[in-house]
């Protein structure tokens, strides 16, 4: 039996954390689809053509330890606006979503494009300031020398690019449950998500 949970939202809203905890709770497989774009973007920084990089992507590429840098995030956001790149990565995501035993996917177009028939759709967001604070803490905790102002500007640029692109823009699916985590703890956000999934499961 397949059961798909699609989670979308902007960067640093908490969707990845919620997705991993939901997957652990229900024993589902988890895919951070942003890693597909980060891994592709990382290869373009080495000079590889974006479309070629997407078409040649393997599961091993997703295990690289340098996919969480600001430079890779920007590269990922740029190549995500290329329709041919998105198409190359769609089949991988859809096959994962319908695997036996259930799946949780998080990204920016899961509920709208990748899995429009997902049993559960969540759109997780938070204020710009809160998201910047979270991402700044994550980056500095990993040794990156960045200012809060730079992180906030970077997030706003990515939001603008992701929301304005012609192909698969970032937006909630019409039937998605929206969850604003600005004033929530991690546990509160996860409990709200769990409650939504339990209701859909009946």
SERO-4910 file (N, C-alpha, C, O; in steps of 0.05 Angstrom, whole numbers):
BEGIN
 pado doro    nc1    nc2    nc3   cac1   cac2   cac3    cc1    cc2    cc3    oc1    oc2    oc3
  Unk    A     17    -24      0      0      0      0     18     25      0     37     26     15
  Unk    A     10     45    -17     25     70    -17      8     92     -3    -16     92     -6
  Unk    A     22    109     10      9    132     23     29    155     22     51    153     33
  Unk    A     21    177      9     40    199      4     33    223     20     11    233     20
  Unk    A     53    234     34     51    260     48     68    280     33     93    276     32
  Unk    A     56    301     22     70    321      7     73    346     24     53    357     34
  Unk    A     97    356     28    102    379     45    117    400     29    139    395     19
  Unk    A    105    424     27    117    446     13    121    470     31    110    471     53
  Unk    A    137    489     22    141    513     37    168    526     31    185    513     18
  Unk    A    172    551     39    197    565     34    220    554     51    215    539     70
  Unk    A    244    563     46    267    554     61    265    561     90    256    583     97
  Unk    A    275    543    107    277    548    136    250    552    151    249    564    172
  Unk    A    228    542    138    202    544    152    198    521    171    180    522    188
  Unk    A    214    500    168    212    477    185    201    452    171    197    432    184
  Unk    A    198    454    144    186    431    130    203    406    131    192    384    133
  Unk    A    229    409    130    247    386    130    246    372    157    245    347    158
  Unk    A    246    387    178    245    376    205    218    361    209    218    338    219
  Unk    A    197    373    201    170    361    203    169    336    186    158    315    195
  Unk    A    180    337    162    179    314    144    194    290    155    184    268    155
  Unk    A    218    295    166    233    273    178    219    261    202    219    236    205
  Unk    A    207    277    218    193    266    242    168    251    235    162    231    247
  Unk    A    154    261    214    130    246    205    138    219    194    125    199    199
  Unk    A    160    219    178    169    194    166    177    174    188    171    150    187
  Unk    A    192    184    208    200    166    230    175    156    245    174    132    252
  Unk    A    156    173    250    132    165    266    116    143    252    107    124    265
  Unk    A    112    146    226     95    127    211    111    105    197     99     87    185
  Unk    A    138    106    199    154     86    186    155     89    156    158     69    142
  Unk    A    151    113    146    152    119    118    180    126    109    197    134    125
  Unk    A    185    124     83    210    133     71    209    164     68    187    174     64
  Unk    A    232    177     70    232    206     67    250    215     45    273    205     42
  Unk    A    241    235     29    258    247      9    258    277     11    237    289      8
  Unk    A    281    289     17    284    318     16    290    325    -13    312    323    -22
  Unk    A    269    333    -28    272    337    -57    291    361    -63    302    362    -85
  Unk    A    294    378    -43    313    400    -47    341    390    -52    358    404    -65
  Unk    A    348    367    -41    374    355    -45    379    349    -74    402    350    -83
  Unk    A    358    341    -89    361    336   -117    371    361   -131    389    360   -149
  Unk    A    359    384   -124    367    409   -137    394    419   -126    410    431   -141
  Unk    A    399    414   -101    425    422    -90    448    405   -102    469    416   -109
  Unk    A    443    379   -106    464    362   -118    468    370   -147    491    370   -156
  Unk    A    447    376   -161    449    386   -189    464    413   -189    482    417   -205
  Unk    A    455    431   -172    468    457   -171    497    455   -164    513    471   -174
  Unk    A    504    437   -146    532    433   -138    549    426   -162    572    435   -165
  Unk    A    539    409   -179    554    400   -203    557    423   -223    577    424   -238
  Unk    A    537    441   -224    540    464   -242    563    483   -233    575    496   -249
  Unk    A    568    484   -207    589    501   -197    616    490   -206    636    505   -207
  Unk    A    618    465   -214    642    453   -224    644    456   -255    663    447   -268
  Unk    A    623    469   -266    624    474   -295    606    456   -312    605    458   -336
  Unk    A    592    437   -298    574    419   -313    549    433   -322    538    450   -307
  Unk    A    539    428   -346    514    439   -355    491    430   -337    490    406   -329
  Unk    A    473    448   -330    452    442   -311    434    419   -320    428    401   -303
  Unk    A    426    418   -345    409    397   -355    423    370   -355    412    350   -347
  Unk    A    448    370   -363    464    346   -363    468    336   -334    466    312   -330
  Unk    A    472    354   -316    476    346   -288    451    333   -277    452    314   -262
  Unk    A    427    345   -283    402    334   -274    397    306   -285    387    288   -271
  Unk    A    402    303   -311    397    277   -324    415    255   -314    408    232   -315
  Unk    A    439    263   -305    459    243   -296    459    239   -266    476    224   -256
  Unk    A    441    252   -252    441    251   -223    436    222   -213    420    207   -223
  Unk    A    451    214   -192    448    188   -180    443    191   -150    447    213   -138
  Unk    A    434    170   -137    429    170   -108    455    177    -93    453    190    -72
  Unk    A    478    169   -103    503    176    -90    508    206    -88    520    215    -69
  Unk    A    499    220   -109    503    249   -109    489    263    -85    498    284    -76
  Unk    A    468    250    -76    452    262    -54    466    259    -27    458    271     -7
  Unk    A    488    243    -26    502    238     -1    526    256      3    540    254     23
  Unk    A    531    273    -16    555    291    -14    552    308     11    530    316     18
  Unk    A    575    314     23    574    329     48    576    359     45    579    374     65
  Unk    A    575    369     20    578    398     15    553    410      2    555    429    -13
  Unk    A    530    398      8    506    407     -5    490    429     10    470    439      1
  Unk    A    500    436     34    485    454     51    498    482     53    491    498     71
  Unk    A    516    489     35    529    515     35    511    536     22    494    529      5
  Unk    A    514    562     29    499    583     16    503    584    -14    484    589    -29
  Unk    A    528    578    -24    533    579    -52    517    557    -67    506    562    -88
  Unk    A    516    534    -55    501    512    -68    471    518    -67    456    512    -86
  Unk    A    461    531    -45    433    538    -44    425    557    -66    404    555    -78
  Unk    A    442    577    -71    437    596    -92    437    582   -120    420    588   -137
  Unk    A    457    565   -124    459    550   -149    434    533   -153    423    531   -175
  Unk    A    425    520   -132    401    503   -133    376    519   -141    360    511   -158
  Unk    A    374    543   -129    351    560   -135    351    569   -164    331    571   -177
  Unk    A    375    575   -175    378    584   -203    370    562   -222    355    566   -241
  Unk    A    381    538   -218    376    516   -237    347    505   -234    337    493   -253
  Unk    A    335    510   -211    307    501   -207    288    516   -225    265    507   -229
  Unk    A    296    538   -236    279    554   -254    281    544   -283    266    554   -300
  Unk    A    298    524   -288    301    514   -315    282    491   -320    285    470   -307
  Unk    A    262    494   -337    242    473   -341    253    445   -347    243    425   -338
  Unk    A    275    444   -364    286    418   -371    299    404   -347    299    380   -345
  Unk    A    310    420   -328    321    408   -304    299    396   -287    301    374   -277
  Unk    A    277    412   -283    255    402   -267    243    376   -279    237    358   -264
  Unk    A    240    376   -305    228    352   -318    246    327   -313    236    305   -309
  Unk    A    272    331   -314    291    309   -311    289    297   -283    294    273   -279
  Unk    A    280    313   -263    280    303   -236    252    295   -227    249    283   -205
  Unk    A    231    299   -243    204    293   -235    199    263   -233    188    254   -213
  Unk    A    208    247   -252    203    218   -252    215    206   -227    202    188   -214
  Unk    A    239    214   -219    252    203   -195    234    208   -171    230    190   -154
  Unk    A    224    232   -168    208    239   -145    181    224   -145    172    215   -124
  Unk    A    168    222   -168    142    209   -169    144    179   -163    127    167   -150
  Unk    A    166    167   -172    170    138   -166    174    134   -136    163    115   -125
  Unk    A    189    152   -124    194    151    -96    168    154    -80    163    140    -60
  Unk    A    151    173    -89    126    179    -75    107    156    -73     92    153    -54
  Unk    A    107    138    -93     88    116    -94    101     89    -87     90     68    -93
  Unk    A    123     90    -74    136     65    -65    118     52    -44    104     66    -29
  Unk    A    120     26    -42    104     12    -22    113     19      6    137     23     11
  Unk    A     94     21     25    101     27     52     99     56     60    103     63     83
  Unk    A     93     74     41     89    102     47    113    119     43    136    110     46
  Unk    A    109    145     37    131    163     32    123    191     40    100    200     38
  Unk    A    144    206     50    141    234     56    161    249     38    185    243     39
  Unk    A    151    268     23    169    285      6    166    314     14    143    323     18
  Unk    A    188    328     17    186    357     22    201    372      1    222    364     -8
  Unk    A    189    395     -6    202    412    -27    186    437    -31    176    449    -12
  Unk    A    183    445    -57    169    469    -63    146    465    -83    129    483    -86
  Unk    A    145    442    -96    123    438   -115    112    409   -113    102    398   -132
  Unk    A    114    398    -89    106    370    -85     76    367    -87     66    350   -103
  Unk    A     61    383    -73     32    381    -73     19    391    -98     -3    384   -105
  Unk    A     33    410   -112     21    422   -136     29    408   -162     13    406   -180
  Unk    A     54    397   -164     64    386   -189     72    356   -186     63    340   -202
  Unk    A     88    350   -167     99    323   -165     78    303   -156     75    282   -169
  Unk    A     63    309   -135     43    291   -124     16    305   -120      8    308    -97
  Unk    A      3    313   -142    -22    327   -138    -44    309   -126    -64    319   -117
  Unk    A    -39    282   -126    -59    264   -115    -50    253    -87    -61    233    -78
  Unk    A    -31    266    -75    -22    258    -48    -45    257    -28    -63    274    -29
  Unk    A    -44    237    -11    -65    234      9    -65    257     29    -86    265     39
  Unk    A    -42    268     35    -39    291     53    -21    312     41      0    305     31
  Unk    A    -30    337     42    -13    359     32    -11    380     54    -31    390     65
  Unk    A     13    388     60     18    409     80     34    431     67     52    426     51
  Unk    A     28    456     74     44    478     65     54    492     91     38    504    105
  Unk    A     80    490     96     91    500    121    106    526    116    124    527     98
  Unk    A    100    546    131    113    572    127    119    585    154    112    574    175
  Unk    A    133    607    153    140    623    177    148    651    167    153    654    143
  Unk    A    149    670    184    156    697    176    185    698    166    201    681    173
  Unk    A    191    718    150    218    721    139    239    723    162    260    710    161
  Unk    A    232    739    182    251    743    204    257    717    219    280    711    225
  Unk    A    236    702    225    240    677    240    256    657    223    273    643    233
  Unk    A    250    656    197    264    637    180    294    645    178    311    627    178
  Unk    A    299    670    176    327    679    174    342    673    200    365    665    199
  Unk    A    329    676    222    342    670    248    349    640    250    370    632    259
  Unk    A    330    624    241    334    595    241    357    586    223    375    571    231
  Unk    A    357    597    198    378    590    179    405    600    188    425    587    184
  Unk    A    406    625    199    431    636    209    443    619    231    467    614    231
  Unk    A    426    610    249    435    592    271    446    566    260    466    556    270
  Unk    A    432    555    240    441    530    228    469    534    214    487    517    218
  Unk    A    471    555    198    496    560    183    519    566    202    541    554    198
  Unk    A    515    583    221    538    590    239    545    566    257    568    562    264
  Unk    A    525    550    263    530    526    279    547    506    263    560    489    275
  Unk    A    546    507    236    562    490    220    588    503    211    602    493    193
  Unk    A    594    526    223    620    538    218    621    559    195    642    569    188
  Unk    A    597    566    184    597    586    163    597    614    174    583    620    194
  Unk    A    613    632    162    615    660    172    595    677    156    602    687    135
  Unk    A    571    680    166    550    695    152    536    713    172    534    707    196
  Unk    A    526    736    162    511    754    180    481    748    177    472    737    157
  Unk    A    466    756    197    437    752    197    425    768    174    406    758    160
  Unk    A    435    792    169    425    808    147    429    795    120    412    795    103
  Unk    A    453    783    116    458    769     91    440    745     87    430    740     65
  Unk    A    435    730    108    418    707    107    389    715    100    376    703     84
  Unk    A    380    737    112    353    747    107    350    755     78    330    749     65
  Unk    A    370    769     67    370    778     39    370    754     21    356    753      0
  Unk    A    386    734     27    388    710     11    361    696     10    352    687    -11
  Unk    A    348    693     33    322    680     34    301    695     17    285    683      3
  Unk    A    302    721     19    282    737      4    287    735    -26    268    734    -41
  Unk    A    312    734    -34    318    730    -63    308    703    -72    297    701    -94
  Unk    A    313    682    -56    304    655    -63    273    654    -64    262    642    -83
  Unk    A    260    666    -45    231    666    -44    220    679    -70    201    669    -83
  Unk    A    232    702    -77    223    717   -101    226    700   -126    209    699   -143
  Unk    A    250    687   -128    255    670   -151    237    646   -152    226    639   -173
  Unk    A    234    633   -129    217    608   -128    188    614   -134    174    598   -146
  Unk    A    178    637   -124    150    644   -128    143    655   -155    121    653   -164
  Unk    A    164    667   -168    159    681   -194    165    663   -218    157    671   -241
  Unk    A    178    640   -214    185    624   -238    161    614   -253    140    609   -241
  Unk    A    163    612   -279    141    604   -296    133    575   -291    109    568   -293
  Unk    A    153    558   -286    148    529   -283    147    522   -253    167    527   -239
  Unk    A    125    510   -244    123    500   -217    130    521   -195    148    516   -179
  Unk    A    117    544   -195    124    564   -175    117    554   -147     99    537   -143
  Unk    A    130    566   -127    124    559    -99     98    571    -91     94    595    -91
  Unk    A     78    554    -85     52    563    -76     38    539    -63     44    516    -69
  Unk    A     19    545    -45      4    522    -33    -14    509    -53    -26    523    -70
  Unk    A    -17    483    -51    -37    469    -67    -64    479    -56    -67    486    -33
  Unk    A    -85    478    -74   -111    488    -66   -122    473    -41   -137    484    -25
  Unk    A   -115    447    -39   -125    431    -17   -105    425      5   -108    407     20
  Unk    A    -84    441      5    -63    437     26    -72    450     52    -85    471     53
  Unk    A    -64    437     74    -68    448    101    -44    466    106    -21    457    105
  Unk    A    -49    492    112    -27    511    116    -20    513    146    -38    514    163
  Unk    A      6    513    151     16    512    179     37    534    182     59    531    170
  Unk    A     32    554    197     51    576    202     66    569    228     54    569    250
  Unk    A     92    564    226    107    556    249    122    579    263    139    574    281
  Unk    A    116    603    256    130    627    267    131    627    298    152    632    310
  Unk    A    108    620    310    106    621    339    105    594    352     98    591    375
  Unk    A    112    573    336    110    546    346    138    535    353    158    542    340
  Unk    A    139    518    373    163    502    378    163    480    358    143    475    344
  Unk    A    186    466    356    187    443    337    166    422    344    152    412    327
  Unk    A    164    416    370    145    396    379    116    404    373    100    387    365
  Unk    A    110    430    376     83    439    369     77    436    340     55    429    332
  Unk    A     96    443    323     93    441    294     89    412    286     72    406    269
  Unk    A    104    394    298    102    366    291     75    355    300     63    339    285
  Unk    A     66    362    323     41    353    333     18    362    315     -1    347    310
  Unk    A     19    387    306     -1    397    288     -1    382    262    -23    376    251
  Unk    A     22    375    252     24    360    227     14    332    231      0    321    214
  Unk    A     22    319    253     13    292    259    -18    291    261    -30    272    251
  Unk    A    -29    311    273    -58    312    276    -72    313    249    -92    300    245
  Unk    A    -61    328    230    -71    330    203    -70    303    189    -89    294    176
  Unk    A    -47    289    192    -43    264    178    -62    243    190    -75    227    175
  Unk    A    -65    242    217    -82    223    230   -111    226    220   -125    206    216
  Unk    A   -120    251    217   -147    256    208   -152    245    179   -173    234    173
  Unk    A   -131    248    162   -133    239    135   -133    208    134   -145    196    116
  Unk    A   -119    196    153   -117    167    154   -143    155    164   -149    132    160
  Unk    A   -159    172    177   -185    163    187   -183    148    213   -203    139    223
***
